[in-house]
Amino acid sequence: MRRRERQVRNMRSAAVVGLTVVGMVGGIAGARLERGVADDGPNEAAVASSSETVVSTYETPSGSARPVGSELIARTRSEDGSPVCGLGRAFHEGRRAALLAELGDEVFVIRGLDEPRDYLKFYQDKNFWYLTGIDSPGAALVLDGRTDEEFLFLPRHDPFKEQWDGEIWDVDDAWVGELTGFEDRRPREELESFLAERLAERPPVRIVRTPWVALAGGTDMASPHERRQAADPFDGRPSREKRLEEELESRYGVECADASRLLAKLRIVKEPEEIEAMRRAARVGSAAIAEAIRCTAPERGEWELEALMSFMHERYGAAGPAYSAICASGPNNNVLHYFHSSRRMHAGELLLVDYGPDVDHYTTDITRTWPVSGKFDERQRKLYDIVLEAQQAGIAAAKPGNGMGDVGAAIQAVFERHGVQGMVRHAPTHYIGLEVHDVGVRGPFRPGMTLAIEPGLYDDENGFGIRIEDVVLITDDGCEILTREGLPVDAEGIEALAAEAGLLDR
């Protein structure tokens, strides 16, 4: 079946180069990892400029709007419980068509994740989901660039298992073809014999060498983990991806190459559907942190606010966290990856919260710092205003033609002018998308790219730190801030929000 006639949306001719990703969770540590990305190339992205309002609001006594009710923001949760194909059939078909156009005469093989090994909900590998929209275990995908054919492999129907787990996508489900666009669907058990036939002429094969990433995951965390595991003398297991490569080469005599950079090339500039998903994630994350600001009070536990924000995320349909919550009070402000949430807050301290949800497989990354007692003291306010000034300078530099270095330089210039550069501990920006540290470019920004801008200062002498972080979308003439709907960033706005009653005060 020929498929070249499909419309291939937003294909790029950019050459592929390496990207240095700086940061860990929330982009706040100095780790470096080479990942596949594309350098600058022609931009054809259609950047959505607005989105419908999907959260009803009511007015609080002070007049600020607050989301209420059980309105579902996420699109990948159907309210009647029926299966959903990710961001829609057209989006995922377009992504496959774009990858097929890049393959030439190569064959691409990728396996989705299997059932979880614990009592948790299944969550699909990001790359597999990107190409298929399938959030169900045991699937595999083969794309043949020689014939423009695509083949989906699914488990056979297991009524006993579905009695326990509910609907599992299987090869006998007739609705799968209409929902996803896959016309050729085969039992997973036939994958081995299918590949023996399909690879008989030993075509070049593409697989994804970067490790799988699911909920709250990231390549910059998974890759070092896989290397440590492989090097451990009492473990030594290769990664799942390495094992697939070894089996393909040994069984079928083919030579495998990495498709990670081809996928990165597609993911760099976000499609309109992706941008809207990121808007939804930003809306949910902003509402959660705004509620945490309202509910902060002396002697309240960090864990209470983490639980509150997690509730807010899932209330509006998030799959879960984009990364573990950083809910850091007092001296914990200065611990960049403080994940414990085990301390009670005290009057006069600051609370630094860095937390965002995963909504429809897309992440957001938001940080606010605010006074536990509701009012900044003089020293806290001085540093807060410097960090905000630096962030605003970085946001102003986030526009087409500039790059990460320009954003960082703008932020650094503010810190140097105020003489506080010695309090800087981390890089101030990173790309974001399917992963909290998504693929990006060495080169100029283009419309449709998304990044987080997060300057911070950490005052060890006075025992507190301040970080402010927002996600921005590069537009034709600048950028749009996605993470400020109902969530103030100026000190006065934060103090006013802190004065309102919150859910934990009822």
FIMIFI-173286 format. One record per residue (C-alpha): z, y, x. Coordinates in steps of 0.05 Angstrom, whole numbers. Layout:
N
+--------+--------+--------+
|      z |      y |      x |
+--------+--------+--------+
|      Z |      Y |      X |
...
+--------+--------+--------+
# end
This chain:
506
+--------+--------+--------+
|      z |      y |      x |
+--------+--------+--------+
|      0 |      0 |      0 |
|    -22 |     66 |     31 |
|     28 |    122 |     27 |
|     -2 |    177 |     70 |
|    -23 |    211 |      6 |
|     50 |    230 |     -7 |
|     67 |    301 |      4 |
|    104 |    307 |     70 |
|    150 |    366 |     62 |
|    171 |    413 |    118 |
|    145 |    372 |    176 |
|    156 |    401 |    244 |
|    113 |    397 |    306 |
|    171 |    414 |    353 |
|    180 |    375 |    416 |
|    245 |    337 |    421 |
|    297 |    356 |    472 |
|    372 |    344 |    482 |
|    427 |    384 |    448 |
|    495 |    397 |    476 |
|    545 |    393 |    420 |
|    610 |    429 |    437 |
|    671 |    410 |    399 |
|    707 |    356 |    362 |
|    731 |    358 |    291 |
|    722 |    429 |    266 |
|    685 |    447 |    330 |
|    749 |    465 |    368 |
|    751 |    424 |    431 |
|    708 |    426 |    493 |
|    676 |    357 |    490 |
|    602 |    352 |    506 |
|    553 |    301 |    480 |
|    478 |    297 |    487 |
|    444 |    284 |    420 |
|    372 |    284 |    398 |
|    346 |    349 |    370 |
|    283 |    388 |    366 |
|    270 |    453 |    402 |
|    239 |    513 |    367 |
|    178 |    500 |    324 |
|    143 |    527 |    263 |
|    188 |    539 |    203 |
|    166 |    520 |    134 |
|    234 |    515 |    102 |
|    243 |    542 |     33 |
|    313 |    571 |     34 |
|    347 |    573 |    -34 |
|    374 |    642 |    -44 |
|    420 |    629 |   -103 |
|    451 |    574 |   -143 |
|    477 |    567 |   -213 |
|    551 |    577 |   -228 |
|    580 |    510 |   -245 |
|    655 |    524 |   -247 |
|    685 |    560 |   -306 |
|    741 |    608 |   -289 |
|    799 |    644 |   -319 |
|    833 |    708 |   -297 |
|    900 |    702 |   -262 |
|    951 |    757 |   -274 |
|    926 |    794 |   -213 |
|    854 |    788 |   -236 |
|    824 |    739 |   -187 |
|    780 |    683 |   -213 |
|    803 |    611 |   -207 |
|    766 |    546 |   -221 |
|    797 |    508 |   -278 |
|    786 |    445 |   -318 |
|    751 |    382 |   -297 |
|    681 |    409 |   -284 |
|    642 |    363 |   -239 |
|    609 |    399 |   -181 |
|    583 |    340 |   -142 |
|    514 |    315 |   -162 |
|    519 |    244 |   -135 |
|    573 |    226 |   -186 |
|    541 |    212 |   -254 |
|    588 |    227 |   -310 |
|    567 |    164 |   -347 |
|    577 |    119 |   -286 |
|    504 |    102 |   -279 |
|    474 |     93 |   -209 |
|    449 |    156 |   -173 |
|    396 |    162 |   -119 |
|    428 |    212 |    -72 |
|    398 |    281 |    -80 |
|    341 |    254 |   -122 |
|    282 |    208 |   -113 |
|    235 |    263 |    -91 |
|    281 |    286 |    -35 |
|    291 |    218 |     -3 |
|    218 |    198 |    -13 |
|    199 |    262 |     24 |
|    246 |    246 |     81 |
|    215 |    177 |     89 |
|    145 |    205 |     86 |
|    162 |    256 |    139 |
|    190 |    201 |    185 |
|    129 |    157 |    172 |
|     85 |    214 |    195 |
|    123 |    217 |    260 |
|    120 |    142 |    274 |
|     46 |    134 |    289 |
|     34 |     59 |    301 |
|    108 |     43 |    307 |
|    153 |      3 |    261 |
|    221 |     32 |    242 |
|    280 |    -13 |    226 |
|    348 |     10 |    201 |
|    405 |    -27 |    167 |
|    454 |      4 |    119 |
|    527 |    -12 |    125 |
|    558 |    -76 |     99 |
|    619 |    -81 |     54 |
|    682 |    -48 |     82 |
|    733 |    -91 |    117 |
|    791 |    -59 |     80 |
|    810 |    -39 |     10 |
|    770 |     25 |      9 |
|    709 |     50 |    -28 |
|    642 |     37 |      4 |
|    609 |     96 |     38 |
|    540 |     93 |     67 |
|    516 |    110 |    138 |
|    491 |    181 |    138 |
|    422 |    166 |    167 |
|    409 |    108 |    120 |
|    430 |    149 |     60 |
|    386 |    207 |     83 |
|    325 |    162 |     80 |
|    342 |    123 |     17 |
|    396 |    156 |    -26 |
|    428 |     88 |    -32 |
|    504 |     85 |    -32 |
|    512 |     10 |    -38 |
|    526 |    -43 |     15 |
|    480 |    -94 |     47 |
|    414 |    -56 |     46 |
|    360 |    -50 |    100 |
|    297 |     -8 |    107 |
|    232 |    -21 |    145 |
|    178 |     31 |    152 |
|    111 |     11 |    182 |
|     74 |     70 |    211 |
|     10 |     28 |    220 |
|      1 |     19 |    146 |
|     47 |     73 |    117 |
|     85 |     19 |     80 |
|    159 |     19 |     64 |
|    202 |    -41 |     48 |
|    272 |    -41 |     19 |
|    317 |   -102 |     27 |
|    376 |   -112 |    -20 |
|    427 |   -168 |    -33 |
|    413 |   -218 |    -88 |
|    449 |   -209 |   -154 |
|    521 |   -234 |   -151 |
|    552 |   -232 |   -220 |
|    619 |   -258 |   -196 |
|    625 |   -202 |   -144 |
|    604 |   -149 |   -195 |
|    660 |   -173 |   -240 |
|    707 |   -149 |   -185 |
|    671 |    -90 |   -155 |
|    625 |    -63 |   -210 |
|    552 |    -47 |   -201 |
|    523 |    -67 |   -134 |
|    450 |    -50 |   -121 |
|    412 |   -115 |   -116 |
|    340 |   -138 |   -111 |
|    341 |   -161 |   -184 |
|    357 |    -92 |   -211 |
|    292 |    -68 |   -242 |
|    317 |      4 |   -245 |
|    320 |      9 |   -169 |
|    245 |     21 |   -162 |
|    242 |     78 |   -213 |
|    306 |    109 |   -186 |
|    287 |    108 |   -113 |
|    211 |    102 |   -109 |
|    213 |     36 |    -71 |
|    158 |     -8 |    -99 |
|    166 |    -65 |    -49 |
|    237 |    -92 |    -54 |
|    257 |   -159 |    -24 |
|    320 |   -201 |    -16 |
|    362 |   -184 |     44 |
|    360 |   -258 |     65 |
|    285 |   -251 |     77 |
|    291 |   -195 |    128 |
|    291 |   -243 |    188 |
|    228 |   -280 |    167 |
|    195 |   -215 |    145 |
|    205 |   -184 |    213 |
|    178 |   -246 |    247 |
|    113 |   -237 |    210 |
|    111 |   -161 |    212 |
|    126 |   -158 |    286 |
|     81 |   -216 |    306 |
|     33 |   -170 |    342 |
|     91 |   -139 |    379 |
|     83 |    -66 |    358 |
|    130 |    -15 |    386 |
|    194 |    -12 |    346 |
|    240 |     46 |    331 |
|    314 |     37 |    317 |
|    372 |     86 |    313 |
|    414 |     81 |    376 |
|    465 |    133 |    358 |
|    525 |    100 |    323 |
|    532 |     98 |    248 |
|    571 |    154 |    216 |
|    603 |    151 |    147 |
|    657 |    191 |    111 |
|    696 |    238 |    158 |
|    655 |    212 |    216 |
|    614 |    245 |    270 |
|    569 |    223 |    326 |
|    611 |    263 |    375 |
|    670 |    220 |    357 |
|    634 |    153 |    347 |
|    594 |    153 |    411 |
|    654 |    157 |    459 |
|    690 |    104 |    417 |
|    631 |     56 |    423 |
|    628 |     68 |    499 |
|    703 |     54 |    506 |
|    697 |     -9 |    465 |
|    638 |    -35 |    506 |
|    675 |    -20 |    571 |
|    741 |    -51 |    550 |
|    751 |   -115 |    590 |
|    789 |   -146 |    532 |
|    737 |   -126 |    480 |
|    667 |   -111 |    507 |
|    631 |   -113 |    441 |
|    566 |    -74 |    439 |
|    555 |    -25 |    383 |
|    524 |    -48 |    318 |
|    461 |    -10 |    337 |
|    458 |    -40 |    407 |
|    465 |   -109 |    377 |
|    407 |    -97 |    330 |
|    363 |    -75 |    388 |
|    382 |   -136 |    429 |
|    366 |   -183 |    371 |
|    299 |   -151 |    355 |
|    277 |   -154 |    428 |
|    301 |   -225 |    440 |
|    278 |   -255 |    374 |
|    210 |   -222 |    367 |
|    191 |   -201 |    438 |
|    184 |   -127 |    419 |
|    205 |    -65 |    457 |
|    251 |    -17 |    421 |
|    256 |     58 |    428 |
|    306 |    107 |    398 |
|    289 |    142 |    332 |
|    350 |    187 |    334 |
|    311 |    247 |    357 |
|    258 |    237 |    304 |
|    312 |    238 |    251 |
|    346 |    297 |    283 |
|    281 |    335 |    281 |
|    279 |    325 |    206 |
|    352 |    343 |    195 |
|    354 |    409 |    235 |
|    325 |    455 |    181 |
|    355 |    439 |    115 |
|    312 |    425 |     53 |
|    328 |    464 |    -11 |
|    365 |    404 |    -40 |
|    409 |    400 |     23 |
|    424 |    474 |     20 |
|    447 |    467 |    -51 |
|    491 |    408 |    -32 |
|    522 |    450 |     22 |
|    534 |    506 |    -28 |
|    571 |    456 |    -72 |
|    613 |    431 |    -13 |
|    629 |    503 |      6 |
|    649 |    520 |    -65 |
|    696 |    461 |    -70 |
|    726 |    473 |     -1 |
|    737 |    547 |    -15 |
|    772 |    533 |    -81 |
|    818 |    484 |    -46 |
|    840 |    531 |      9 |
|    848 |    588 |    -40 |
|    896 |    545 |    -80 |
|    934 |    526 |    -16 |
|    943 |    600 |      0 |
|    973 |    611 |    -70 |
|   1020 |    552 |    -61 |
|   1046 |    567 |      9 |
|   1120 |    582 |     12 |
|   1177 |    575 |     62 |
|   1207 |    505 |     66 |
|   1147 |    474 |     33 |
|   1118 |    415 |     72 |
|   1051 |    416 |    107 |
|   1037 |    349 |     74 |
|   1044 |    381 |      5 |
|    987 |    429 |     19 |
|    944 |    375 |     49 |
|    954 |    333 |    -14 |
|    940 |    393 |    -58 |
|    874 |    409 |    -23 |
|    853 |    336 |    -23 |
|    866 |    334 |    -98 |
|    824 |    397 |   -108 |
|    767 |    366 |    -68 |
|    764 |    302 |   -108 |
|    777 |    338 |   -173 |
|    708 |    369 |   -167 |
|    674 |    304 |   -144 |
|    680 |    303 |    -68 |
|    676 |    234 |    -37 |
|    734 |    253 |      8 |
|    747 |    295 |     71 |
|    693 |    317 |    118 |
|    747 |    309 |    172 |
|    822 |    300 |    173 |
|    861 |    361 |    149 |
|    890 |    408 |    201 |
|    949 |    439 |    164 |
|    988 |    470 |    221 |
|   1049 |    515 |    213 |
|   1088 |    554 |    265 |
|   1079 |    527 |    336 |
|   1029 |    476 |    308 |
|    980 |    534 |    302 |
|    965 |    524 |    375 |
|    952 |    449 |    372 |
|    877 |    449 |    361 |
|    874 |    380 |    328 |
|    941 |    377 |    293 |
|    930 |    322 |    242 |
|   1002 |    301 |    228 |
|   1021 |    348 |    170 |
|   1094 |    328 |    180 |
|   1131 |    394 |    187 |
|   1164 |    442 |    138 |
|   1140 |    514 |    141 |
|   1190 |    570 |    153 |
|   1193 |    643 |    136 |
|   1158 |    690 |    185 |
|   1110 |    636 |    210 |
|   1035 |    630 |    202 |
|    999 |    571 |    171 |
|    931 |    552 |    199 |
|    889 |    507 |    154 |
|    823 |    477 |    177 |
|    797 |    431 |    122 |
|    733 |    416 |     84 |
|    706 |    363 |     37 |
|    646 |    318 |     38 |
|    606 |    332 |    -26 |
|    542 |    294 |    -39 |
|    543 |    270 |     34 |
|    542 |    342 |     60 |
|    602 |    374 |     94 |
|    634 |    442 |     98 |
|    682 |    469 |    150 |
|    730 |    525 |    132 |
|    790 |    554 |    168 |
|    839 |    607 |    145 |
|    905 |    630 |    175 |
|    957 |    664 |    132 |
|   1031 |    682 |    132 |
|   1079 |    632 |    102 |
|   1121 |    689 |     73 |
|   1060 |    724 |     44 |
|   1057 |    783 |     92 |
|   1032 |    788 |    164 |
|   1080 |    820 |    214 |
|   1054 |    873 |    262 |
|   1035 |    826 |    319 |
|   1004 |    774 |    273 |
|    963 |    827 |    237 |
|    938 |    857 |    302 |
|    911 |    791 |    328 |
|    885 |    771 |    259 |
|    843 |    834 |    254 |
|    815 |    822 |    324 |
|    794 |    751 |    306 |
|    762 |    775 |    241 |
|    725 |    830 |    279 |
|    700 |    778 |    328 |
|    677 |    732 |    271 |
|    641 |    789 |    237 |
|    605 |    805 |    302 |
|    585 |    732 |    309 |
|    560 |    730 |    237 |
|    518 |    792 |    249 |
|    486 |    757 |    309 |
|    469 |    695 |    267 |
|    396 |    710 |    250 |
|    327 |    683 |    265 |
|    307 |    694 |    337 |
|    378 |    691 |    363 |
|    414 |    627 |    382 |
|    483 |    598 |    394 |
|    490 |    637 |    459 |
|    479 |    703 |    423 |
|    533 |    687 |    371 |
|    581 |    667 |    426 |
|    566 |    729 |    467 |
|    578 |    775 |    407 |
|    646 |    743 |    395 |
|    665 |    744 |    468 |
|    648 |    818 |    474 |
|    699 |    834 |    419 |
|    753 |    793 |    453 |
|    739 |    825 |    521 |
|    741 |    895 |    491 |
|    811 |    880 |    464 |
|    833 |    846 |    528 |
|    851 |    780 |    494 |
|    799 |    733 |    525 |
|    855 |    694 |    558 |
|    877 |    669 |    490 |
|    810 |    635 |    476 |
|    811 |    558 |    477 |
|    747 |    533 |    445 |
|    674 |    547 |    431 |
|    663 |    591 |    371 |
|    606 |    557 |    334 |
|    572 |    491 |    318 |
|    518 |    465 |    272 |
|    538 |    431 |    207 |
|    504 |    389 |    153 |
|    509 |    314 |    140 |
|    560 |    313 |    196 |
|    612 |    366 |    209 |
|    579 |    373 |    277 |
|    507 |    364 |    257 |
|    443 |    363 |    298 |
|    418 |    431 |    323 |
|    373 |    464 |    372 |
|    371 |    494 |    441 |
|    332 |    554 |    421 |
|    325 |    606 |    367 |
|    354 |    598 |    298 |
|    305 |    587 |    240 |
|    315 |    599 |    166 |
|    347 |    538 |    135 |
|    393 |    522 |    193 |
|    468 |    520 |    178 |
|    526 |    532 |    226 |
|    600 |    545 |    227 |
|    627 |    607 |    262 |
|    700 |    599 |    282 |
|    731 |    645 |    334 |
|    805 |    636 |    349 |
|    861 |    666 |    391 |
|    923 |    627 |    411 |
|    985 |    666 |    432 |
|   1031 |    618 |    469 |
|   1080 |    673 |    487 |
|   1094 |    688 |    414 |
|   1083 |    618 |    389 |
|   1026 |    626 |    340 |
|    951 |    622 |    335 |
|    896 |    648 |    290 |
|    829 |    618 |    273 |
|    779 |    640 |    220 |
|    719 |    597 |    203 |
|    661 |    602 |    154 |
|    595 |    565 |    144 |
|    532 |    608 |    145 |
|    460 |    594 |    125 |
|    406 |    626 |    168 |
|    359 |    665 |    122 |
|    294 |    703 |    135 |
|    329 |    766 |    159 |
|    400 |    746 |    176 |
|    449 |    697 |    146 |
|    486 |    682 |     82 |
|    560 |    664 |     84 |
|    571 |    602 |     40 |
|    646 |    595 |     43 |
|    675 |    659 |     14 |
|    667 |    648 |    -61 |
|    737 |    663 |    -87 |
|    765 |    658 |    -17 |
|    782 |    724 |     18 |
|    779 |    733 |     93 |
|    809 |    802 |    102 |
|    884 |    807 |    112 |
|    895 |    848 |     49 |
|    857 |    799 |      6 |
|    895 |    740 |     35 |
|    962 |    774 |     22 |
|    941 |    790 |    -49 |
|    921 |    717 |    -61 |
|    986 |    693 |    -31 |
|   1024 |    734 |    -82 |
|    993 |    695 |   -140 |
|   1026 |    635 |   -171 |
|    995 |    568 |   -152 |
|    992 |    498 |   -180 |
|   1054 |    476 |   -142 |
|   1093 |    534 |   -171 |
|   1087 |    510 |   -243 |
+--------+--------+--------+
# end
